[in-house]
């Protein structure tokens, strides 16, 4: 490759490849620093665009699994939609940042703030945003640096990641080095200490490991129910106070608990059960909700309805209603969002219960954390199998634990499922693709 070709394609390819490896399930987080450094040396919009495509396309390619294998979407449509998503995100995150940076004459210390400002913007718009592949997330794996997540959240983390990546630009500029050191030192007094764990509470997290093709076949899903009763019997011998099961854990809906879910209600006479369930309510029409229910003493005692629905997964946003037939997995019906984030009362615990994609939102999980003893995220990553997406999602949970200095339970259908400390460390884990449970005793295990 010629020198010109290297700058046009080779360096963008290298930057993008390192970016992908940093965000992949290999968790080579330290490769993000050279990736961003290489990007900062590129000086044409085409090079930045290519670097963005090489970064985001492989990092988001796992989206195809849900569409092709479970969503009934034609391959040409699926790949076209992924391409459109990547072009949109790259145009926003890479091209907009490049042009703004060029207006500022490529001054290095402005780049972290420009990049992070666009990350914040795309985390909220359009349609609630797409807070994925946020650079600050990778600090959760970096010793000491992860404390910036506690001091100011994931977006401060992005500023820190970029600032460190740009150090080679600054070595000959004493004023810039001083400014960078001040930037890195200012947040340190705001690092919060880890709280005491809830005392005297034993929790169990169940991973049923129901493959998505079984969940989508109602008869097959009902035939799987004996596996639930078997594992609940085993868990019962551990004498837990609260048992957690994942998003949409059962084939029956919440309004059928008194009939088809009678056995589950009976288990709630032994221990509190907090489980994801689809609920159907009748308004002007039948209205489906993606919810978490608390069962105790044979009845429902509390619930939370998911607030942030996933576009094209749980509803089709305006003006794309004509595409409902394409996305067969939602059955042509939009889910209804809940009114507000709220904690549920699990008798011995107040639990914040974000569902699936909601864990991606920094401010939403902060709202749960303010009223919770622990945060429990209910999800079903069986849609994405053992792909990068499953582990990117898991990493976000660890980030939220550090930001909020809360213990976090990651309650996943196919795994991994885990207990996560306020430092973002995985204390106990069930690997992907395994049926099982873990028991965590807060009264015995200290942070």
Secondary structure as UniProt FT lines:
FT   HELIX           3..5
FT   HELIX           6..10
FT   HELIX           11..23
FT   TURN            25..26
FT   TURN            29..30
FT   HELIX           31..41
FT   HELIX           45..60
FT   TURN            61..62
FT   HELIX           63..65
FT   HELIX           66..70
FT   HELIX           75..90
FT   HELIX           91..96
FT   HELIX           97..103
FT   TURN            104..106
FT   HELIX           108..122
FT   TURN            123..128
FT   HELIX           135..141
FT   TURN            143..146
FT   HELIX           147..165
FT   HELIX           167..170
FT   TURN            171..172
FT   HELIX           174..186
FT   HELIX           187..190
FT   STRAND          202..207
FT   HELIX           212..215
FT   HELIX           218..223
FT   HELIX           225..236
FT   TURN            237..239
FT   STRAND          242..245
FT   TURN            247..248
FT   HELIX           254..256
FT   TURN            257..261
FT   HELIX           262..267
FT   TURN            268..270
FT   STRAND          272..282
FT   STRAND          286..296
FT   TURN            297..298
FT   STRAND          299..305
FT   TURN            312..314
FT   TURN            318..319
FT   HELIX           321..323
FT   TURN            324..326
FT   HELIX           328..330
FT   TURN            331..332
FT   STRAND          343..345
FT   STRAND          350..352
FT   HELIX           356..360
FT   HELIX           362..370
FT   STRAND          374..379
FT   HELIX           381..384
FT   TURN            385..386
FT   HELIX           388..404
FT   STRAND          408..412
FT   STRAND          417..420
FT   TURN            422..423
FT   STRAND          426..430
FT   TURN            432..433
FT   STRAND          436..441
FT   TURN            442..444
//
